[in-house]
Amino acid sequence: MCLTIPKKVIKKEGDFFVLENQKGDRQKAQSIVDLELGDYCFTQGGIAVEKIEKEEAQELINIFNIN
């Protein structure tokens, strides 16, 4: 089982999205789900695989104490 933390879409660059985690680390990823700026998602192997609600993302960030 893999564990991933929620990432926020901060920019779109061509076919890629720039994602940022709570610590400010950034990643470029392609997506198999419909994403827009400000959305939160989970990634696997450089691909956004699931979009999640902001409230769920914040709850997970709090649970894992990611600050």
PDB file of N, CA, C and O in Angstrom:
ATOM      1  N   MET A   1       0.843  -1.176   0.000  1.00  0.00           N
ATOM      2  CA  MET A   1       0.000   0.000   0.000  1.00  0.00           C
ATOM      3  C   MET A   1       0.888   1.239   0.000  1.00  0.00           C
ATOM      4  O   MET A   1       1.877   1.297   0.731  1.00  0.00           O
ATOM      5  N   CYS A   2       0.542   2.214  -0.806  1.00  0.00           N
ATOM      6  CA  CYS A   2       1.282   3.467  -0.872  1.00  0.00           C
ATOM      7  C   CYS A   2       0.518   4.550  -0.130  1.00  0.00           C
ATOM      8  O   CYS A   2      -0.712   4.556  -0.098  1.00  0.00           O
ATOM      9  N   LEU A   3       1.260   5.452   0.456  1.00  0.00           N
ATOM     10  CA  LEU A   3       0.668   6.561   1.173  1.00  0.00           C
ATOM     11  C   LEU A   3       1.080   7.845   0.476  1.00  0.00           C
ATOM     12  O   LEU A   3       2.264   8.050   0.205  1.00  0.00           O
ATOM     13  N   THR A   4       0.139   8.698   0.187  1.00  0.00           N
ATOM     14  CA  THR A   4       0.436   9.980  -0.429  1.00  0.00           C
ATOM     15  C   THR A   4      -0.286  11.069   0.349  1.00  0.00           C
ATOM     16  O   THR A   4      -1.348  10.839   0.928  1.00  0.00           O
ATOM     17  N   ILE A   5       0.294  12.232   0.351  1.00  0.00           N
ATOM     18  CA  ILE A   5      -0.338  13.350   1.039  1.00  0.00           C
ATOM     19  C   ILE A   5      -1.049  14.232   0.015  1.00  0.00           C
ATOM     20  O   ILE A   5      -0.673  14.241  -1.157  1.00  0.00           O
ATOM     21  N   PRO A   6      -2.060  14.965   0.439  1.00  0.00           N
ATOM     22  CA  PRO A   6      -2.778  15.832  -0.499  1.00  0.00           C
ATOM     23  C   PRO A   6      -1.862  16.919  -1.055  1.00  0.00           C
ATOM     24  O   PRO A   6      -1.020  17.476  -0.350  1.00  0.00           O
ATOM     25  N   LYS A   7      -2.052  17.196  -2.316  1.00  0.00           N
ATOM     26  CA  LYS A   7      -1.314  18.262  -2.981  1.00  0.00           C
ATOM     27  C   LYS A   7      -2.319  19.197  -3.644  1.00  0.00           C
ATOM     28  O   LYS A   7      -3.387  18.774  -4.087  1.00  0.00           O
ATOM     29  N   LYS A   8      -1.959  20.469  -3.703  1.00  0.00           N
ATOM     30  CA  LYS A   8      -2.835  21.491  -4.278  1.00  0.00           C
ATOM     31  C   LYS A   8      -2.336  21.886  -5.662  1.00  0.00           C
ATOM     32  O   LYS A   8      -1.133  22.045  -5.872  1.00  0.00           O
ATOM     33  N   VAL A   9      -3.259  22.044  -6.603  1.00  0.00           N
ATOM     34  CA  VAL A   9      -2.920  22.489  -7.953  1.00  0.00           C
ATOM     35  C   VAL A   9      -2.666  23.992  -7.895  1.00  0.00           C
ATOM     36  O   VAL A   9      -3.552  24.768  -7.538  1.00  0.00           O
ATOM     37  N   ILE A  10      -1.442  24.395  -8.252  1.00  0.00           N
ATOM     38  CA  ILE A  10      -1.126  25.824  -8.205  1.00  0.00           C
ATOM     39  C   ILE A  10      -0.902  26.441  -9.586  1.00  0.00           C
ATOM     40  O   ILE A  10      -0.918  27.663  -9.732  1.00  0.00           O
ATOM     41  N   LYS A  11      -0.692  25.585 -10.609  1.00  0.00           N
ATOM     42  CA  LYS A  11      -0.444  26.103 -11.954  1.00  0.00           C
ATOM     43  C   LYS A  11      -0.642  25.002 -12.973  1.00  0.00           C
ATOM     44  O   LYS A  11      -0.498  23.820 -12.663  1.00  0.00           O
ATOM     45  N   LYS A  12      -0.974  25.400 -14.198  1.00  0.00           N
ATOM     46  CA  LYS A  12      -1.040  24.442 -15.312  1.00  0.00           C
ATOM     47  C   LYS A  12       0.002  24.865 -16.329  1.00  0.00           C
ATOM     48  O   LYS A  12       0.056  26.032 -16.718  1.00  0.00           O
ATOM     49  N   GLU A  13       0.830  23.923 -16.762  1.00  0.00           N
ATOM     50  CA  GLU A  13       1.873  24.164 -17.768  1.00  0.00           C
ATOM     51  C   GLU A  13       1.721  23.144 -18.879  1.00  0.00           C
ATOM     52  O   GLU A  13       2.221  22.024 -18.771  1.00  0.00           O
ATOM     53  N   GLY A  14       1.047  23.519 -19.927  1.00  0.00           N
ATOM     54  CA  GLY A  14       0.806  22.595 -21.030  1.00  0.00           C
ATOM     55  C   GLY A  14      -0.039  21.426 -20.566  1.00  0.00           C
ATOM     56  O   GLY A  14      -1.147  21.615 -20.066  1.00  0.00           O
ATOM     57  N   ASP A  15       0.487  20.204 -20.732  1.00  0.00           N
ATOM     58  CA  ASP A  15      -0.231  18.995 -20.311  1.00  0.00           C
ATOM     59  C   ASP A  15       0.037  18.632 -18.849  1.00  0.00           C
ATOM     60  O   ASP A  15      -0.469  17.623 -18.359  1.00  0.00           O
ATOM     61  N   PHE A  16       0.821  19.440 -18.156  1.00  0.00           N
ATOM     62  CA  PHE A  16       1.206  19.137 -16.781  1.00  0.00           C
ATOM     63  C   PHE A  16       0.579  20.112 -15.795  1.00  0.00           C
ATOM     64  O   PHE A  16       0.270  21.255 -16.134  1.00  0.00           O
ATOM     65  N   PHE A  17       0.402  19.639 -14.576  1.00  0.00           N
ATOM     66  CA  PHE A  17      -0.034  20.480 -13.473  1.00  0.00           C
ATOM     67  C   PHE A  17       1.132  20.623 -12.505  1.00  0.00           C
ATOM     68  O   PHE A  17       1.882  19.673 -12.283  1.00  0.00           O
ATOM     69  N   VAL A  18       1.281  21.807 -11.933  1.00  0.00           N
ATOM     70  CA  VAL A  18       2.265  22.006 -10.872  1.00  0.00           C
ATOM     71  C   VAL A  18       1.500  21.873  -9.564  1.00  0.00           C
ATOM     72  O   VAL A  18       0.540  22.601  -9.311  1.00  0.00           O
ATOM     73  N   LEU A  19       1.941  20.935  -8.742  1.00  0.00           N
ATOM     74  CA  LEU A  19       1.275  20.634  -7.484  1.00  0.00           C
ATOM     75  C   LEU A  19       2.199  21.005  -6.334  1.00  0.00           C
ATOM     76  O   LEU A  19       3.422  20.931  -6.454  1.00  0.00           O
ATOM     77  N   GLU A  20       1.597  21.407  -5.214  1.00  0.00           N
ATOM     78  CA  GLU A  20       2.382  21.790  -4.052  1.00  0.00           C
ATOM     79  C   GLU A  20       1.794  21.146  -2.804  1.00  0.00           C
ATOM     80  O   GLU A  20       0.580  21.162  -2.598  1.00  0.00           O
ATOM     81  N   ASN A  21       2.673  20.576  -1.968  1.00  0.00           N
ATOM     82  CA  ASN A  21       2.184  20.010  -0.715  1.00  0.00           C
ATOM     83  C   ASN A  21       2.233  21.083   0.373  1.00  0.00           C
ATOM     84  O   ASN A  21       2.660  22.211   0.124  1.00  0.00           O
ATOM     85  N   GLN A  22       1.800  20.731   1.560  1.00  0.00           N
ATOM     86  CA  GLN A  22       1.694  21.687   2.660  1.00  0.00           C
ATOM     87  C   GLN A  22       3.049  22.281   3.058  1.00  0.00           C
ATOM     88  O   GLN A  22       3.115  23.402   3.563  1.00  0.00           O
ATOM     89  N   LYS A  23       4.116  21.534   2.832  1.00  0.00           N
ATOM     90  CA  LYS A  23       5.458  22.024   3.185  1.00  0.00           C
ATOM     91  C   LYS A  23       6.050  22.926   2.110  1.00  0.00           C
ATOM     92  O   LYS A  23       7.115  23.510   2.314  1.00  0.00           O
ATOM     93  N   GLY A  24       5.379  23.047   0.973  1.00  0.00           N
ATOM     94  CA  GLY A  24       5.871  23.898  -0.106  1.00  0.00           C
ATOM     95  C   GLY A  24       6.660  23.165  -1.168  1.00  0.00           C
ATOM     96  O   GLY A  24       7.155  23.789  -2.107  1.00  0.00           O
ATOM     97  N   ASP A  25       6.790  21.842  -1.041  1.00  0.00           N
ATOM     98  CA  ASP A  25       7.469  21.059  -2.071  1.00  0.00           C
ATOM     99  C   ASP A  25       6.583  20.992  -3.303  1.00  0.00           C
ATOM    100  O   ASP A  25       5.375  20.779  -3.202  1.00  0.00           O
ATOM    101  N   ARG A  26       7.190  21.176  -4.459  1.00  0.00           N
ATOM    102  CA  ARG A  26       6.430  21.178  -5.715  1.00  0.00           C
ATOM    103  C   ARG A  26       6.766  19.969  -6.576  1.00  0.00           C
ATOM    104  O   ARG A  26       7.842  19.380  -6.479  1.00  0.00           O
ATOM    105  N   GLN A  27       5.801  19.626  -7.423  1.00  0.00           N
ATOM    106  CA  GLN A  27       5.931  18.483  -8.317  1.00  0.00           C
ATOM    107  C   GLN A  27       5.133  18.784  -9.583  1.00  0.00           C
ATOM    108  O   GLN A  27       4.060  19.384  -9.520  1.00  0.00           O
ATOM    109  N   LYS A  28       5.664  18.364 -10.729  1.00  0.00           N
ATOM    110  CA  LYS A  28       4.898  18.416 -11.976  1.00  0.00           C
ATOM    111  C   LYS A  28       4.298  17.044 -12.198  1.00  0.00           C
ATOM    112  O   LYS A  28       4.963  16.023 -12.020  1.00  0.00           O
ATOM    113  N   ALA A  29       3.026  17.032 -12.591  1.00  0.00           N
ATOM    114  CA  ALA A  29       2.354  15.751 -12.803  1.00  0.00           C
ATOM    115  C   ALA A  29       1.316  15.885 -13.902  1.00  0.00           C
ATOM    116  O   ALA A  29       0.741  16.952 -14.121  1.00  0.00           O
ATOM    117  N   GLN A  30       1.094  14.780 -14.580  1.00  0.00           N
ATOM    118  CA  GLN A  30      -0.032  14.700 -15.497  1.00  0.00           C
ATOM    119  C   GLN A  30      -1.219  14.209 -14.681  1.00  0.00           C
ATOM    120  O   GLN A  30      -1.065  13.813 -13.526  1.00  0.00           O
ATOM    121  N   SER A  31      -2.403  14.234 -15.285  1.00  0.00           N
ATOM    122  CA  SER A  31      -3.590  13.866 -14.525  1.00  0.00           C
ATOM    123  C   SER A  31      -4.524  12.980 -15.332  1.00  0.00           C
ATOM    124  O   SER A  31      -4.679  13.142 -16.543  1.00  0.00           O
ATOM    125  N   ILE A  32      -5.149  12.029 -14.621  1.00  0.00           N
ATOM    126  CA  ILE A  32      -6.198  11.213 -15.241  1.00  0.00           C
ATOM    127  C   ILE A  32      -7.575  11.641 -14.727  1.00  0.00           C
ATOM    128  O   ILE A  32      -8.591  11.025 -15.051  1.00  0.00           O
ATOM    129  N   VAL A  33      -7.590  12.712 -13.915  1.00  0.00           N
ATOM    130  CA  VAL A  33      -8.849  13.272 -13.413  1.00  0.00           C
ATOM    131  C   VAL A  33      -8.929  14.734 -13.813  1.00  0.00           C
ATOM    132  O   VAL A  33      -7.911  15.360 -14.113  1.00  0.00           O
ATOM    133  N   ASP A  34     -10.135  15.277 -13.817  1.00  0.00           N
ATOM    134  CA  ASP A  34     -10.359  16.666 -14.192  1.00  0.00           C
ATOM    135  C   ASP A  34      -9.958  17.581 -13.036  1.00  0.00           C
ATOM    136  O   ASP A  34     -10.593  17.571 -11.981  1.00  0.00           O
ATOM    137  N   LEU A  35      -8.900  18.373 -13.239  1.00  0.00           N
ATOM    138  CA  LEU A  35      -8.405  19.272 -12.201  1.00  0.00           C
ATOM    139  C   LEU A  35      -8.440  20.719 -12.665  1.00  0.00           C
ATOM    140  O   LEU A  35      -8.309  21.020 -13.851  1.00  0.00           O
ATOM    141  N   GLU A  36      -8.622  21.608 -11.688  1.00  0.00           N
ATOM    142  CA  GLU A  36      -8.561  23.043 -11.929  1.00  0.00           C
ATOM    143  C   GLU A  36      -7.676  23.673 -10.863  1.00  0.00           C
ATOM    144  O   GLU A  36      -7.390  23.046  -9.843  1.00  0.00           O
ATOM    145  N   LEU A  37      -7.245  24.899 -11.090  1.00  0.00           N
ATOM    146  CA  LEU A  37      -6.433  25.598 -10.105  1.00  0.00           C
ATOM    147  C   LEU A  37      -7.148  25.621  -8.765  1.00  0.00           C
ATOM    148  O   LEU A  37      -8.346  25.895  -8.694  1.00  0.00           O
ATOM    149  N   GLY A  38      -6.402  25.330  -7.699  1.00  0.00           N
ATOM    150  CA  GLY A  38      -6.959  25.342  -6.355  1.00  0.00           C
ATOM    151  C   GLY A  38      -7.486  24.003  -5.885  1.00  0.00           C
ATOM    152  O   GLY A  38      -7.757  23.832  -4.696  1.00  0.00           O
ATOM    153  N   ASP A  39      -7.638  23.039  -6.798  1.00  0.00           N
ATOM    154  CA  ASP A  39      -8.101  21.702  -6.407  1.00  0.00           C
ATOM    155  C   ASP A  39      -7.010  20.969  -5.643  1.00  0.00           C
ATOM    156  O   ASP A  39      -5.825  21.279  -5.763  1.00  0.00           O
ATOM    157  N   TYR A  40      -7.440  19.985  -4.850  1.00  0.00           N
ATOM    158  CA  TYR A  40      -6.518  19.096  -4.138  1.00  0.00           C
ATOM    159  C   TYR A  40      -6.610  17.705  -4.744  1.00  0.00           C
ATOM    160  O   TYR A  40      -7.668  17.284  -5.210  1.00  0.00           O
ATOM    161  N   CYS A  41      -5.486  16.998  -4.730  1.00  0.00           N
ATOM    162  CA  CYS A  41      -5.472  15.665  -5.320  1.00  0.00           C
ATOM    163  C   CYS A  41      -4.435  14.778  -4.656  1.00  0.00           C
ATOM    164  O   CYS A  41      -3.588  15.240  -3.892  1.00  0.00           O
ATOM    165  N   PHE A  42      -4.525  13.484  -4.970  1.00  0.00           N
ATOM    166  CA  PHE A  42      -3.512  12.505  -4.603  1.00  0.00           C
ATOM    167  C   PHE A  42      -2.764  12.133  -5.874  1.00  0.00           C
ATOM    168  O   PHE A  42      -3.345  12.106  -6.959  1.00  0.00           O
ATOM    169  N   THR A  43      -1.465  11.846  -5.735  1.00  0.00           N
ATOM    170  CA  THR A  43      -0.671  11.440  -6.887  1.00  0.00           C
ATOM    171  C   THR A  43      -0.061  10.069  -6.660  1.00  0.00           C
ATOM    172  O   THR A  43       0.118   9.621  -5.528  1.00  0.00           O
ATOM    173  N   GLN A  44       0.248   9.425  -7.758  1.00  0.00           N
ATOM    174  CA  GLN A  44       0.952   8.134  -7.730  1.00  0.00           C
ATOM    175  C   GLN A  44       1.834   8.088  -8.962  1.00  0.00           C
ATOM    176  O   GLN A  44       1.342   8.156 -10.088  1.00  0.00           O
ATOM    177  N   GLY A  45       3.127   7.972  -8.752  1.00  0.00           N
ATOM    178  CA  GLY A  45       4.060   7.862  -9.870  1.00  0.00           C
ATOM    179  C   GLY A  45       4.019   9.038 -10.824  1.00  0.00           C
ATOM    180  O   GLY A  45       4.129   8.849 -12.036  1.00  0.00           O
ATOM    181  N   GLY A  46       3.864  10.254 -10.305  1.00  0.00           N
ATOM    182  CA  GLY A  46       3.860  11.444 -11.150  1.00  0.00           C
ATOM    183  C   GLY A  46       2.557  11.686 -11.883  1.00  0.00           C
ATOM    184  O   GLY A  46       2.516  12.463 -12.837  1.00  0.00           O
ATOM    185  N   ILE A  47       1.488  11.029 -11.448  1.00  0.00           N
ATOM    186  CA  ILE A  47       0.175  11.207 -12.074  1.00  0.00           C
ATOM    187  C   ILE A  47      -0.854  11.510 -10.990  1.00  0.00           C
ATOM    188  O   ILE A  47      -0.933  10.805  -9.984  1.00  0.00           O
ATOM    189  N   ALA A  48      -1.634  12.556 -11.202  1.00  0.00           N
ATOM    190  CA  ALA A  48      -2.745  12.850 -10.292  1.00  0.00           C
ATOM    191  C   ALA A  48      -3.826  11.817 -10.561  1.00  0.00           C
ATOM    192  O   ALA A  48      -4.361  11.733 -11.667  1.00  0.00           O
ATOM    193  N   VAL A  49      -4.147  11.021  -9.525  1.00  0.00           N
ATOM    194  CA  VAL A  49      -5.057   9.895  -9.727  1.00  0.00           C
ATOM    195  C   VAL A  49      -6.415  10.066  -9.051  1.00  0.00           C
ATOM    196  O   VAL A  49      -7.367   9.353  -9.368  1.00  0.00           O
ATOM    197  N   GLU A  50      -6.500  11.026  -8.109  1.00  0.00           N
ATOM    198  CA  GLU A  50      -7.782  11.226  -7.425  1.00  0.00           C
ATOM    199  C   GLU A  50      -7.894  12.667  -6.944  1.00  0.00           C
ATOM    200  O   GLU A  50      -6.988  13.197  -6.301  1.00  0.00           O
ATOM    201  N   LYS A  51      -9.019  13.286  -7.267  1.00  0.00           N
ATOM    202  CA  LYS A  51      -9.323  14.634  -6.791  1.00  0.00           C
ATOM    203  C   LYS A  51     -10.052  14.499  -5.454  1.00  0.00           C
ATOM    204  O   LYS A  51     -10.914  13.634  -5.300  1.00  0.00           O
ATOM    205  N   ILE A  52      -9.703  15.361  -4.481  1.00  0.00           N
ATOM    206  CA  ILE A  52     -10.379  15.315  -3.194  1.00  0.00           C
ATOM    207  C   ILE A  52     -10.852  16.715  -2.800  1.00  0.00           C
ATOM    208  O   ILE A  52     -10.329  17.719  -3.283  1.00  0.00           O
ATOM    209  N   GLU A  53     -11.830  16.761  -1.930  1.00  0.00           N
ATOM    210  CA  GLU A  53     -12.364  18.033  -1.459  1.00  0.00           C
ATOM    211  C   GLU A  53     -11.357  18.717  -0.533  1.00  0.00           C
ATOM    212  O   GLU A  53     -10.575  18.052   0.148  1.00  0.00           O
ATOM    213  N   LYS A  54     -11.385  20.042  -0.516  1.00  0.00           N
ATOM    214  CA  LYS A  54     -10.471  20.825   0.312  1.00  0.00           C
ATOM    215  C   LYS A  54     -10.570  20.424   1.786  1.00  0.00           C
ATOM    216  O   LYS A  54      -9.554  20.317   2.473  1.00  0.00           O
ATOM    217  N   GLU A  55     -11.787  20.205   2.263  1.00  0.00           N
ATOM    218  CA  GLU A  55     -11.991  19.848   3.669  1.00  0.00           C
ATOM    219  C   GLU A  55     -11.329  18.504   4.001  1.00  0.00           C
ATOM    220  O   GLU A  55     -10.724  18.350   5.062  1.00  0.00           O
ATOM    221  N   GLU A  56     -11.449  17.541   3.092  1.00  0.00           N
ATOM    222  CA  GLU A  56     -10.825  16.235   3.299  1.00  0.00           C
ATOM    223  C   GLU A  56      -9.302  16.374   3.290  1.00  0.00           C
ATOM    224  O   GLU A  56      -8.613  15.757   4.103  1.00  0.00           O
ATOM    225  N   ALA A  57      -8.781  17.187   2.370  1.00  0.00           N
ATOM    226  CA  ALA A  57      -7.335  17.411   2.307  1.00  0.00           C
ATOM    227  C   ALA A  57      -6.839  18.020   3.609  1.00  0.00           C
ATOM    228  O   ALA A  57      -5.818  17.589   4.145  1.00  0.00           O
ATOM    229  N   GLN A  58      -7.553  19.019   4.124  1.00  0.00           N
ATOM    230  CA  GLN A  58      -7.131  19.669   5.361  1.00  0.00           C
ATOM    231  C   GLN A  58      -7.194  18.708   6.544  1.00  0.00           C
ATOM    232  O   GLN A  58      -6.322  18.730   7.412  1.00  0.00           O
ATOM    233  N   GLU A  59      -8.214  17.875   6.579  1.00  0.00           N
ATOM    234  CA  GLU A  59      -8.336  16.888   7.653  1.00  0.00           C
ATOM    235  C   GLU A  59      -7.146  15.925   7.640  1.00  0.00           C
ATOM    236  O   GLU A  59      -6.582  15.619   8.691  1.00  0.00           O
ATOM    237  N   LEU A  60      -6.769  15.450   6.461  1.00  0.00           N
ATOM    238  CA  LEU A  60      -5.623  14.544   6.350  1.00  0.00           C
ATOM    239  C   LEU A  60      -4.317  15.237   6.727  1.00  0.00           C
ATOM    240  O   LEU A  60      -3.464  14.645   7.389  1.00  0.00           O
ATOM    241  N   ILE A  61      -4.163  16.472   6.311  1.00  0.00           N
ATOM    242  CA  ILE A  61      -2.973  17.245   6.676  1.00  0.00           C
ATOM    243  C   ILE A  61      -2.888  17.370   8.195  1.00  0.00           C
ATOM    244  O   ILE A  61      -1.811  17.231   8.774  1.00  0.00           O
ATOM    245  N   ASN A  62      -4.014  17.632   8.833  1.00  0.00           N
ATOM    246  CA  ASN A  62      -4.043  17.734  10.301  1.00  0.00           C
ATOM    247  C   ASN A  62      -3.738  16.403  10.969  1.00  0.00           C
ATOM    248  O   ASN A  62      -2.994  16.360  11.949  1.00  0.00           O
ATOM    249  N   ILE A  63      -4.302  15.317  10.453  1.00  0.00           N
ATOM    250  CA  ILE A  63      -4.069  13.987  11.024  1.00  0.00           C
ATOM    251  C   ILE A  63      -2.589  13.630  10.972  1.00  0.00           C
ATOM    252  O   ILE A  63      -2.029  13.135  11.949  1.00  0.00           O
ATOM    253  N   PHE A  64      -1.957  13.885   9.821  1.00  0.00           N
ATOM    254  CA  PHE A  64      -0.548  13.542   9.644  1.00  0.00           C
ATOM    255  C   PHE A  64       0.381  14.618  10.194  1.00  0.00           C
ATOM    256  O   PHE A  64       1.602  14.466  10.167  1.00  0.00           O
ATOM    257  N   ASN A  65      -0.208  15.715  10.698  1.00  0.00           N
ATOM    258  CA  ASN A  65       0.552  16.811  11.290  1.00  0.00           C
ATOM    259  C   ASN A  65       1.611  17.328  10.324  1.00  0.00           C
ATOM    260  O   ASN A  65       2.783  17.450  10.682  1.00  0.00           O
ATOM    261  N   ILE A  66       1.195  17.626   9.112  1.00  0.00           N
ATOM    262  CA  ILE A  66       2.090  18.088   8.069  1.00  0.00           C
ATOM    263  C   ILE A  66       2.094  19.610   8.093  1.00  0.00           C
ATOM    264  O   ILE A  66       1.161  20.248   7.605  1.00  0.00           O
ATOM    265  N   ASN A  67       3.128  20.178   8.653  1.00  0.00           N
ATOM    266  CA  ASN A  67       3.257  21.650   8.723  1.00  0.00           C
ATOM    267  C   ASN A  67       4.684  22.064   8.560  1.00  0.00           C
ATOM    268  O   ASN A  67       4.987  23.257   8.590  1.00  0.00           O
TER     269      ASN A  67
END
